[in-house]
Amino acid sequence: MSSKDKVINNSLSEPSNLSNLQIDYFVKEYTNGKICDKEMEKWLKNIFHYGMTYNETLSYTQALINSGSRIEFPDLDGYLIDKHSTGGVGDKVSFVLGPILAACGCYIPMLAGRGLEHTGGTIDKLESIPGYRTQLSLNEFKKIVLKVGISIMCQTGEICPADQKIYALRDVSKTVASNPLICGSILSKKIAEGIEGLVLDIKVGNGAFMESMDAALKLGQLLGKVGKNYGINISICYTSMEQPLGNNCGLWCEIIESLDCLKGRGPQDIMDVVFYLGDKALRLAGYKDVKKKMIKCIEDRSALNIFLKMIESHGGDIKSLYDPEYNKPLYLKKYKIDKVGYIKSIDTRKIGNSLVKLGCGRERKNDKLDFTAGFKFYKKVGDFINSEDIIFEYFCSNQRKINQVQKFLDKVIILDVEQTVEPNLILS
């Protein structure tokens, strides 16, 4: 048996303590194409089922960082910070908060990801903008950050290429909800960005990977401990994902809703999360009167202008954002319930899985996305509905897919005769 085969067999056996060498070898060889998807999927599933020790998690994070370069910024007149969410349905906070932080004087070099299982991906949403380039050279990325204040792109061959490849395999192999894998994926990108501060939004609820607060706290503690080891100031936040965030979830429709937020007419739940996370971020940066600063950036349109400048700097077509016919879906269905009552709960994970079926996510690595697809909600938890009220619409440009999705929406909305209190959005 070759030395390579011995390392692979040892790493694929029921986990014992993996050495730094084994972890580094497996990540490196998979990135280089010398370990196949099937072998890597087995390794990921072992980690998913059996976990990793803290030291193994550190080694895994370091291996992902070592697969590419680290960005260094010259002396700046502002704070280098980023924000990351563990994923949800309708979560477009990065598009709103990032430009606000930049308008306040911070610099945001954001490396983001694609959709994972039922959760939407920041990069997938940005790619619904015609011309928007999510893969840039490091020099171009840095130039945009310095000129505009913010740039959002994906990992490339230069930055965490191992995570980029493993991330796609985790999505289709159902190995996402693993604390060590989540920790390594998030922090490798953030450490490689060269940031000083990080706000982490850990989602909790039926639409999140962490369905209970106990599970979320364990992940938060791990992220905080590993992040501190690398000298990053981290603020760990916990917000609810018991129902979709905002009124729209999908791809293009979330970009348009983000513009509405930056124009001062966004849904209240999104803005509540934006201001909460923004408060944490700006306090890390040493600012005072942070709520006033954020509101001013929206009222004077400086945050909106920064978002538009970022899109333009990435090659995106600004005109498309104001064209009501662009990315217009060919098919649309309305969802009603032949009952009367108050919405007690929304099965957010079912909504997320339905979004994937519509074309907003991938069931296989090479699936093509449908930028026109999504959901629009008219009613949320606590709202009263009559039998003729439209609770939400769902839409895409593939008739077969929209017809198939109907069967996935059974019991997605639960009614009650008494009004349900809307779930707390800010948990900690």
Backbone torsions as a table, in degrees:
resi	resn	phi	psi	omega
1	MET	NA	132.8	-179.5
2	SER	-71.7	163.8	178.4
3	SER	-62.8	-34.7	178.0
4	LYS	-62.3	-46.9	-179.0
5	ASP	-62.4	-36.9	178.9
6	LYS	-64.0	-43.4	179.5
7	VAL	-63.2	-43.9	-179.6
8	ILE	-63.5	-47.4	-178.3
9	ASN	-63.0	-41.2	178.2
10	ASN	-64.5	-39.3	-178.0
11	SER	-73.5	-25.3	-177.7
12	LEU	-93.6	-7.0	178.4
13	SER	-74.8	166.7	179.5
14	GLU	-54.8	124.7	-164.0
15	PRO	-54.1	128.9	162.3
16	SER	-110.8	-169.5	177.5
17	ASN	-68.5	118.5	178.5
18	LEU	-83.3	137.2	178.9
19	SER	-79.4	162.5	174.1
20	ASN	-55.5	-40.2	-178.0
21	LEU	-63.1	-44.4	-179.9
22	GLN	-63.3	-45.6	-178.4
23	ILE	-64.6	-46.8	-179.5
24	ASP	-62.8	-41.0	-179.6
25	TYR	-63.3	-46.8	-176.2
26	PHE	-64.8	-43.9	179.2
27	VAL	-64.6	-45.2	-177.0
28	LYS	-65.7	-45.7	-176.6
29	GLU	-69.4	-33.4	176.0
30	TYR	-68.1	-41.7	179.4
31	THR	-61.8	-36.6	-179.1
32	ASN	-82.6	-2.0	178.1
33	GLY	83.5	11.8	-178.9
34	LYS	-92.3	-12.0	170.5
35	ILE	-117.2	131.3	-171.8
36	CYS	-83.2	168.2	-179.8
37	ASP	-57.7	-39.9	-176.4
38	LYS	-62.6	-43.9	179.2
39	GLU	-68.0	-41.1	-179.3
40	MET	-66.6	-38.6	179.3
41	GLU	-61.9	-39.5	178.7
42	LYS	-64.6	-41.0	178.9
43	TRP	-62.9	-44.8	178.8
44	LEU	-63.0	-39.6	-179.9
45	LYS	-67.8	-33.7	174.7
46	ASN	-62.5	-44.3	178.3
47	ILE	-64.6	-41.6	-179.8
48	PHE	-59.2	-42.6	-175.6
49	HIS	-83.6	-35.6	-171.8
50	TYR	-110.0	-13.4	178.2
51	GLY	79.7	-173.3	177.0
52	MET	-139.2	152.2	172.3
53	THR	-73.5	169.0	177.6
54	TYR	-59.0	-44.6	-179.0
55	ASN	-65.0	-37.4	176.6
56	GLU	-65.5	-39.7	178.3
57	THR	-63.2	-41.7	175.4
58	LEU	-59.6	-43.8	-179.2
59	SER	-65.3	-40.5	179.3
60	TYR	-64.8	-44.9	178.3
61	THR	-59.6	-44.7	-179.2
62	GLN	-65.2	-37.3	179.1
63	ALA	-63.5	-39.3	177.5
64	LEU	-65.5	-42.1	178.2
65	ILE	-62.5	-43.9	-176.6
66	ASN	-65.8	-16.5	-177.8
67	SER	-71.8	-12.3	-179.0
68	GLY	-145.3	-160.9	-178.7
69	SER	-94.4	166.1	171.8
70	ARG	-114.3	140.4	-177.2
71	ILE	-85.8	138.7	173.8
72	GLU	-123.4	128.7	177.7
73	PHE	-103.4	144.9	175.6
74	PRO	-68.5	177.5	177.2
75	ASP	-56.9	128.4	-176.5
76	LEU	-115.4	160.3	175.7
77	ASP	-95.3	16.4	179.3
78	GLY	-147.4	172.6	-175.5
79	TYR	-88.0	135.7	177.4
80	LEU	-89.4	114.0	-174.8
81	ILE	-144.2	157.5	176.5
82	ASP	-141.9	165.9	177.6
83	LYS	-129.6	143.3	177.0
84	HIS	-142.2	141.7	175.9
85	SER	-113.8	145.8	177.6
86	THR	-77.6	-1.6	171.3
87	GLY	107.0	141.3	179.4
88	GLY	-162.6	-161.0	-178.9
89	VAL	-114.7	119.2	-178.4
90	GLY	83.9	12.8	-176.6
91	ASP	-83.9	98.7	178.1
92	LYS	-114.9	26.1	-173.7
93	VAL	-60.5	-35.6	-178.0
94	SER	-57.9	-37.3	-178.0
95	PHE	-70.1	-20.4	-179.2
96	VAL	-99.0	-49.5	-175.9
97	LEU	-69.9	-41.7	-178.5
98	GLY	-54.2	-54.0	178.0
99	PRO	-62.2	-33.6	177.5
100	ILE	-64.0	-45.3	178.9
101	LEU	-62.9	-39.8	178.4
102	ALA	-64.9	-39.7	178.9
103	ALA	-66.0	-24.3	177.7
104	CYS	-84.1	-5.6	176.6
105	GLY	110.8	2.9	177.5
106	CYS	-86.7	166.0	173.3
107	TYR	-116.2	130.8	-174.3
108	ILE	-124.5	97.1	172.7
109	PRO	-91.2	99.5	-170.4
110	MET	-106.6	113.9	170.8
111	LEU	-95.9	117.3	-173.3
112	ALA	-117.7	172.7	-175.9
113	GLY	-119.0	176.9	176.0
114	ARG	-92.3	179.4	-179.8
115	GLY	-61.8	145.8	175.3
116	LEU	-125.5	119.0	-179.0
117	GLU	50.2	-116.3	-173.7
118	HIS	-89.6	-2.1	-175.7
119	THR	-98.2	146.1	-177.8
120	GLY	-76.8	155.5	-177.8
121	GLY	-111.2	132.4	179.1
122	THR	-57.3	-44.0	-177.6
123	ILE	-67.2	-41.0	178.1
124	ASP	-59.8	-40.0	-179.4
125	LYS	-67.5	-43.3	179.2
126	LEU	-64.0	-34.1	-178.9
127	GLU	-73.3	-7.9	172.7
128	SER	-74.5	-14.3	175.6
129	ILE	-82.2	120.9	-176.2
130	PRO	-59.3	129.2	176.3
131	GLY	89.4	-14.6	-176.3
132	TYR	-66.2	121.4	-178.9
133	ARG	-94.8	119.8	179.2
134	THR	-94.9	-9.4	177.9
135	GLN	-113.4	110.9	-179.5
136	LEU	-122.5	160.4	169.4
137	SER	-72.1	159.6	179.6
138	LEU	-60.5	-38.9	-179.6
139	ASN	-63.2	-42.5	179.9
140	GLU	-68.2	-40.1	177.4
141	PHE	-58.5	-48.8	-179.7
142	LYS	-62.6	-41.1	-179.6
143	LYS	-60.9	-41.3	-179.7
144	ILE	-67.4	-42.1	178.0
145	VAL	-58.6	-45.0	-177.5
146	LEU	-70.5	-35.4	-177.0
147	LYS	-82.0	-45.1	-173.3
148	VAL	-95.8	-33.4	-175.3
149	GLY	108.3	-19.6	-178.9
150	ILE	-152.9	142.9	170.1
151	SER	-143.4	135.1	177.8
152	ILE	-118.9	119.6	176.9
153	MET	-143.6	174.4	178.5
154	CYS	-95.7	171.0	172.9
155	GLN	-63.0	147.8	177.6
156	THR	-126.4	-168.8	176.0
157	GLY	-64.1	-15.6	-179.2
158	GLU	-93.8	-32.7	-175.3
159	ILE	-118.2	116.6	175.4
160	CYS	45.1	51.2	178.4
161	PRO	-62.1	-28.0	178.6
162	ALA	-63.9	-44.9	179.6
163	ASP	-64.3	-38.5	179.4
164	GLN	-57.9	-43.1	-177.8
165	LYS	-74.9	-43.5	-179.6
166	ILE	-67.7	-37.6	179.1
167	TYR	-54.5	-46.8	-179.3
168	ALA	-64.6	-36.8	180.0
169	LEU	-73.2	-36.8	176.9
170	ARG	-60.5	-37.7	-178.0
171	ASP	-59.0	-48.8	-174.0
172	VAL	-89.2	-13.8	-179.7
173	SER	-98.2	5.1	177.1
174	LYS	57.8	44.1	177.8
175	THR	-120.7	33.0	-175.5
176	VAL	-77.3	-48.7	-169.6
177	ALA	-79.1	61.0	177.8
178	SER	-125.2	121.4	-176.3
179	ASN	-55.9	-46.9	179.5
180	PRO	-62.5	-40.2	-179.2
181	LEU	-69.5	-39.2	176.6
182	ILE	-64.1	-47.1	-178.4
183	CYS	-59.8	-49.2	-179.6
184	GLY	-61.5	-43.2	-178.1
185	SER	-64.4	-48.3	-177.9
186	ILE	-65.8	-54.1	-169.7
187	LEU	-75.2	-27.8	177.4
188	SER	-61.3	-44.0	178.9
189	LYS	-65.5	-43.6	-175.3
190	LYS	-69.7	-38.9	177.8
191	ILE	-66.0	-39.8	179.8
192	ALA	-66.6	-23.0	179.3
193	GLU	-70.4	-20.2	-179.1
194	GLY	79.7	23.6	-175.5
195	ILE	-77.0	160.8	175.5
196	GLU	-95.7	-36.0	-176.3
197	GLY	-133.2	155.8	-179.1
198	LEU	-146.5	130.7	172.3
199	VAL	-104.4	121.0	-179.2
200	LEU	-107.2	121.6	178.7
201	ASP	-101.8	102.6	179.8
202	ILE	-92.2	116.3	-177.9
203	LYS	-81.7	141.5	-177.8
204	VAL	-132.5	131.7	175.9
205	GLY	138.5	-171.5	-173.0
206	ASN	-72.1	-9.8	176.0
207	GLY	-107.8	9.6	-177.6
208	ALA	-113.8	165.9	173.8
209	PHE	-71.7	-31.1	176.3
210	MET	-98.0	102.0	-174.3
211	GLU	-83.4	-18.1	179.2
212	SER	-122.3	157.0	178.7
213	MET	-66.0	-34.9	178.3
214	ASP	-59.6	-45.2	179.3
215	ALA	-64.9	-40.5	-180.0
216	ALA	-64.2	-40.6	-179.9
217	LEU	-64.4	-38.2	177.6
218	LYS	-62.3	-43.7	178.1
219	LEU	-64.6	-44.4	-179.7
220	GLY	-59.3	-41.8	179.5
221	GLN	-64.1	-40.1	179.2
222	LEU	-65.9	-46.6	179.9
223	LEU	-61.2	-43.6	-179.7
224	GLY	-63.0	-42.3	-178.2
225	LYS	-67.0	-45.1	179.7
226	VAL	-68.1	-42.6	179.5
227	GLY	-60.8	-42.0	179.3
228	LYS	-62.8	-35.0	179.0
229	ASN	-60.2	-28.0	-180.0
230	TYR	-99.5	8.7	174.1
231	GLY	78.0	21.1	178.5
232	ILE	-96.3	134.0	173.6
233	ASN	-78.1	116.5	-174.8
234	ILE	-118.4	134.1	171.5
235	SER	-110.9	116.0	-178.7
236	ILE	-93.1	124.1	-179.2
237	CYS	-122.0	152.7	-179.9
238	TYR	-128.4	122.1	178.6
239	THR	-129.9	156.5	-172.9
240	SER	-79.4	141.9	170.3
241	MET	-129.5	52.3	177.5
242	GLU	-87.5	-8.4	173.6
243	GLN	-156.9	160.3	-179.5
244	PRO	-55.8	146.6	-179.3
245	LEU	-89.9	123.4	-177.0
246	GLY	85.2	-170.9	-179.3
247	ASN	-97.0	-22.5	-176.6
248	ASN	-117.9	138.9	170.2
249	CYS	-136.5	137.4	-176.4
250	GLY	154.6	-135.7	-179.0
251	LEU	-116.9	-86.4	-179.0
252	TRP	-57.7	-40.4	-177.5
253	CYS	-61.3	-28.3	177.5
254	GLU	-75.8	-31.9	175.2
255	ILE	-63.3	-44.2	-179.4
256	ILE	-65.6	-40.1	177.7
257	GLU	-66.0	-32.8	176.8
258	SER	-64.2	-39.7	175.7
259	LEU	-60.5	-42.1	177.7
260	ASP	-59.7	-40.2	179.3
261	CYS	-62.4	-42.1	-178.2
262	LEU	-74.6	-13.1	174.6
263	LYS	-93.8	1.9	177.0
264	GLY	88.2	14.1	179.6
265	ARG	-130.2	39.0	178.8
266	GLY	-84.8	159.3	176.0
267	PRO	-57.3	145.5	-174.2
268	GLN	-61.1	-39.1	-176.5
269	ASP	-64.5	-40.4	178.0
270	ILE	-62.3	-47.2	-176.7
271	MET	-65.5	-32.7	176.6
272	ASP	-61.9	-42.6	178.7
273	VAL	-69.1	-42.5	179.1
274	VAL	-57.2	-49.2	-177.7
275	PHE	-68.4	-34.4	178.6
276	TYR	-65.9	-50.5	-179.7
277	LEU	-68.4	-37.0	178.6
278	GLY	-62.9	-38.0	176.9
279	ASP	-59.8	-45.8	180.0
280	LYS	-63.9	-42.4	-177.3
281	ALA	-65.9	-48.0	-176.9
282	LEU	-69.7	-29.2	175.4
283	ARG	-70.5	-35.3	173.1
284	LEU	-60.6	-35.8	-178.5
285	ALA	-80.0	-4.9	176.5
286	GLY	90.0	16.4	-178.9
287	TYR	-86.1	156.7	172.9
288	LYS	-121.5	168.8	-178.1
289	ASP	49.5	46.7	-169.2
290	VAL	-68.2	-37.7	-179.1
291	LYS	-63.0	-41.6	178.5
292	LYS	-62.2	-41.2	179.7
293	LYS	-61.9	-43.7	-178.2
294	MET	-66.9	-43.8	179.4
295	ILE	-62.5	-40.9	179.6
296	LYS	-62.0	-39.8	179.8
297	CYS	-63.7	-28.0	176.7
298	ILE	-81.5	-44.9	-176.6
299	GLU	-64.8	-37.6	-179.4
300	ASP	-89.9	4.9	176.8
301	ARG	66.8	12.3	-179.8
302	SER	-66.7	-37.6	178.1
303	ALA	-67.6	-42.2	177.0
304	LEU	-59.3	-45.9	-178.4
305	ASN	-63.1	-35.8	177.5
306	ILE	-66.8	-41.2	177.5
307	PHE	-60.3	-44.7	179.6
308	LEU	-65.4	-39.6	178.7
309	LYS	-65.1	-38.0	177.8
310	MET	-62.8	-46.3	179.2
311	ILE	-58.6	-46.0	-179.3
312	GLU	-63.7	-40.2	-179.9
313	SER	-66.0	-26.0	177.2
314	HIS	-88.4	3.4	179.1
315	GLY	91.4	6.5	-178.2
316	GLY	-73.1	150.8	-179.2
317	ASP	-88.9	106.4	-177.7
318	ILE	-65.4	-35.3	-176.7
319	LYS	-59.7	-34.1	-177.7
320	SER	-61.4	-28.5	-177.7
321	LEU	-66.9	-19.9	-177.7
322	TYR	-111.7	13.0	179.6
323	ASP	-103.7	107.7	-177.1
324	PRO	-64.8	-16.0	-179.8
325	GLU	-90.0	-14.1	-176.5
326	TYR	-72.8	137.4	-179.0
327	ASN	53.1	35.3	177.3
328	LYS	-80.3	127.4	-176.8
329	PRO	-69.4	151.7	178.8
330	LEU	-84.3	-25.9	-174.9
331	TYR	-131.2	142.0	-178.4
332	LEU	-145.9	136.8	175.5
333	LYS	-126.1	147.2	178.7
334	LYS	-102.8	139.0	-179.0
335	TYR	-107.4	120.0	177.4
336	LYS	-129.3	162.7	173.9
337	ILE	-125.7	131.3	-177.8
338	ASP	-80.2	53.2	-179.8
339	LYS	-147.5	170.0	176.9
340	VAL	-123.0	138.2	178.2
341	GLY	162.6	-171.6	178.3
342	TYR	-101.0	142.5	176.8
343	ILE	-70.7	117.4	-179.2
344	LYS	-87.2	-40.6	-178.9
345	SER	-158.1	158.2	175.2
346	ILE	-124.6	128.1	177.3
347	ASP	-78.7	90.6	-171.9
348	THR	-67.4	-33.7	177.9
349	ARG	-64.6	-38.4	176.7
350	LYS	-63.0	-38.5	176.9
351	ILE	-61.8	-45.2	179.3
352	GLY	-62.6	-42.5	177.7
353	ASN	-65.7	-35.1	177.3
354	SER	-67.5	-35.9	175.7
355	LEU	-61.3	-40.9	177.0
356	VAL	-61.7	-44.7	179.9
357	LYS	-61.8	-34.3	180.0
358	LEU	-71.5	-22.1	-179.7
359	GLY	121.4	9.5	179.0
360	CYS	-86.5	-10.8	179.3
361	GLY	-141.7	-177.0	-174.0
362	ARG	-116.1	133.8	170.4
363	GLU	-95.8	-21.5	172.7
364	ARG	-130.8	155.1	-171.7
365	LYS	-55.8	-35.2	-172.9
366	ASN	-102.4	14.8	178.5
367	ASP	-60.1	140.7	176.5
368	LYS	-90.2	135.3	-177.7
369	LEU	-85.3	155.5	175.9
370	ASP	-109.4	102.1	-175.7
371	PHE	-64.9	-18.4	-178.6
372	THR	-81.9	-10.8	-170.1
373	ALA	-80.4	152.7	175.6
374	GLY	165.8	-171.9	176.9
375	PHE	-127.1	148.4	170.4
376	LYS	-128.9	120.9	-178.1
377	PHE	-95.8	135.8	175.2
378	TYR	-108.6	-19.6	-179.5
379	LYS	-133.3	144.6	179.2
380	LYS	-131.6	-177.9	-177.8
381	VAL	-56.3	131.7	-179.2
382	GLY	96.4	-16.0	-178.9
383	ASP	-78.1	145.6	176.1
384	PHE	-87.6	139.5	178.0
385	ILE	-131.0	144.1	168.5
386	ASN	-95.6	168.5	-175.9
387	SER	-63.3	-23.8	-178.4
388	GLU	-97.3	-2.2	-178.3
389	ASP	-72.5	139.3	173.7
390	ILE	-82.6	120.0	178.2
391	ILE	-82.8	-44.9	173.8
392	PHE	-157.2	164.8	171.9
393	GLU	-116.2	149.9	172.2
394	TYR	-132.4	147.3	-167.3
395	PHE	-153.8	156.3	174.5
396	CYS	-170.0	-170.7	-179.3
397	SER	-118.9	24.2	177.6
398	ASN	-129.2	111.3	-173.9
399	GLN	-63.3	-38.6	179.9
400	ARG	-62.2	-43.4	-177.7
401	LYS	-67.4	-41.3	-177.6
402	ILE	-68.8	-30.9	176.5
403	ASN	-71.6	-35.3	180.0
404	GLN	-69.1	-35.6	-174.7
405	VAL	-64.2	-28.6	-176.7
406	GLN	-52.6	-39.6	-177.6
407	LYS	-72.9	-18.6	179.1
408	PHE	-82.6	-8.9	-174.7
409	LEU	-97.5	10.0	178.0
410	ASP	-63.4	129.1	177.7
411	LYS	59.0	27.1	177.2
412	VAL	-74.2	-24.1	177.1
413	ILE	-116.7	126.8	177.5
414	ILE	-110.8	129.0	-179.4
415	LEU	-103.0	160.5	175.5
416	ASP	-143.5	155.4	-180.0
417	VAL	-75.8	-22.9	179.0
418	GLU	-106.7	147.8	-178.3
419	GLN	-67.6	133.2	177.7
420	THR	-92.4	138.5	176.1
421	VAL	-71.4	132.2	178.9
422	GLU	-60.0	133.9	-176.4
423	PRO	-61.4	144.7	175.6
424	ASN	-59.9	132.9	-178.5
425	LEU	-87.1	-41.9	179.9
426	ILE	-96.9	115.4	-172.3
427	LEU	-98.0	-32.7	179.8
428	SER	-171.2	NA	NA
